[in-house]
Amino acid sequence: MDLKDKVAVVTGGSGAIGAASARRLAQGGAKVVIGYNSRLDQAAAVVASLPGSGHHAIRIPMLETPLIQKAAAMVERDFGRCDVLVNSAGFTRMIPHQDLDALTDDLIDAIFAANSSTILKQYPAMGLQSLAQANILLTDYLFVCPTRYLSTLFEHYSSEPESVYLYNFLYTPAFDPENPSTACANAACHGVELQFVFDSRALAAANHSFTPQEQALSFAVSTLWTSFATTGLPSASHIDWPAFTATDEESLSLDLDIDVISNYDSVRCDFWDAIGYIY
């Protein structure tokens, strides 16, 4: 791409994604402004590594509006314009599983505040205005996307890469003994599949037995789980459950009609992978 004499600003430019974006822009001929929060040394190293000349590093802390305005004024003063803006700022902090006390409310608030603008762009009109809207975001962040991320890592590094199998339980039963009807805003609650795995709904509520279609789903699920536990391969009559690979990202959609799906929620999960997970 020809970006000769263009001016590009990359927030979060000292991070891996921001630095890679800056290199591509500089290779195209742009003068690049590397925005950073606290890592001046890393920002300076990125500037020094860029091809061409005229690059600069400016502190742009995304939670301090006056400093963002000051940085914008500096860009206008020094460069006269901004032709390209790459919003790559955000942060996370890895918390060891054995130290979950370190996952404080302040840390969670800070991470979501720093990434809030990009989150709202990924989930338009979200704003956590309703339970249904909040469920979509939290389900992606807490369950769907980290599961896909870990499966990709396991598939990549495992000596037996074809031993990873993903499923999405998408059926929403009319009755869930573990959750009130409004708990998950008419979506499948986390763990709702357990009553189907163990065929246990009648034990929890004698007046709410499975419908014939639900009983068939329960039989299929329990057969798949038992097969995997005993042989390492989830198999059942007329159900082909392919192993997960990072290339195809195939998973089993468990509903009244069972099917294989590919790239489930992949765009939003790519987004969360870039931000990172804190638990």
Residue pairs with C-beta under 8 A, 6 or more apart in sequence:
1 28
2 28
2 29
3 25
3 28
3 29
3 30
3 83
3 84
4 28
4 29
4 30
5 29
5 31
6 28
6 29
6 30
6 31
6 83
6 84
7 30
7 31
7 33
7 75
7 79
7 80
7 81
7 82
7 83
7 84
8 22
8 25
8 30
8 31
8 32
8 33
8 82
8 83
8 84
8 85
8 86
9 32
9 33
9 35
9 75
9 82
9 84
9 85
9 86
10 18
10 21
10 22
10 25
10 32
10 33
10 34
10 35
10 86
10 88
11 18
11 35
11 60
11 62
11 85
11 86
11 87
11 88
11 89
12 18
12 35
12 36
12 37
12 62
12 87
12 88
12 89
12 90
13 19
13 21
13 22
13 32
13 33
13 34
13 35
13 36
13 43
13 46
13 57
13 86
13 88
14 34
14 36
14 37
14 39
14 42
14 43
14 46
14 57
15 88
17 88
17 274
18 34
18 35
18 46
18 86
18 88
18 89
19 34
19 46
19 49
21 86
21 88
22 32
22 34
22 46
22 50
22 55
22 86
23 49
23 50
23 51
25 32
25 84
25 86
26 32
26 50
26 51
26 52
26 55
27 51
29 52
30 52
30 83
30 84
31 52
31 53
31 54
31 55
31 56
31 79
32 47
32 50
32 55
32 56
33 55
33 56
33 57
33 58
33 75
33 79
33 82
34 43
34 46
34 47
34 55
34 56
34 57
34 58
35 43
35 57
35 58
35 59
35 60
35 71
35 89
36 42
36 43
36 57
36 58
36 59
36 60
37 59
37 60
37 61
37 62
37 89
37 91
38 61
40 57
40 59
43 57
44 57
46 57
47 55
47 56
47 57
56 78
58 71
58 74
58 75
59 67
59 71
60 67
60 68
60 71
60 89
61 67
61 68
62 68
62 89
62 90
62 114
62 117
63 110
63 113
63 114
72 82
75 82
76 82
87 117
87 118
89 114
90 111
90 114
90 115
90 118
90 275
91 111
91 114
91 115
92 111
92 275
92 276
92 277
92 278
93 107
93 111
93 278
94 276
94 278
95 102
95 103
95 107
95 278
95 279
96 102
97 279
100 279
103 278
103 279
107 278
108 278
111 278
112 119
115 275
118 271
118 275
119 126
119 137
120 126
120 127
122 268
122 271
123 133
123 136
123 137
123 268
125 133
126 133
126 136
126 137
127 133
128 134
128 137
130 185
131 182
131 185
132 185
132 186
132 187
135 184
135 185
135 187
139 187
139 190
140 265
140 268
140 269
140 272
141 272
141 277
143 190
144 168
144 264
144 265
144 269
145 265
145 268
145 269
145 272
145 273
145 277
146 272
146 277
147 166
148 166
148 249
148 264
148 265
148 266
148 269
149 269
149 272
149 273
149 277
151 164
151 166
151 244
152 246
154 164
155 161
155 164
155 244
155 245
155 246
156 246
158 164
161 243
161 245
162 243
162 245
163 232
163 243
164 243
164 244
165 228
165 234
165 241
165 243
165 244
165 251
165 252
166 244
166 250
166 251
166 252
167 241
167 251
167 252
167 253
167 254
168 251
168 252
168 253
168 254
168 261
168 264
169 188
169 192
169 193
169 196
169 254
170 188
170 253
170 254
170 255
171 188
171 192
171 217
171 254
171 255
171 256
172 184
172 186
172 187
172 188
172 192
173 192
173 195
173 214
175 181
175 201
175 205
175 208
176 183
176 189
176 192
176 195
177 195
177 201
177 204
177 205
177 208
178 189
178 191
178 192
178 194
178 195
178 204
179 189
179 192
183 189
184 190
184 192
193 221
193 254
194 200
195 201
195 204
195 218
196 214
196 217
196 218
196 221
196 222
196 254
197 218
197 221
197 222
197 225
198 222
199 210
199 218
199 219
199 222
201 208
201 209
201 210
202 208
202 209
202 210
210 218
213 256
214 256
216 256
217 254
217 255
217 256
217 258
220 236
220 239
220 254
220 258
221 254
223 236
223 237
224 234
224 235
224 236
224 239
224 241
224 252
225 234
227 233
227 234
227 235
227 236
228 234
234 241
235 241
239 252
239 258
240 260
241 252
241 260
242 248
242 250
242 260
243 250
244 250
244 251
248 262
249 262
249 263
249 264
249 266
250 260
250 261
250 262
251 260
251 261
251 262
251 264
252 258
252 259
252 260
252 261
253 259
253 260
253 261
253 264
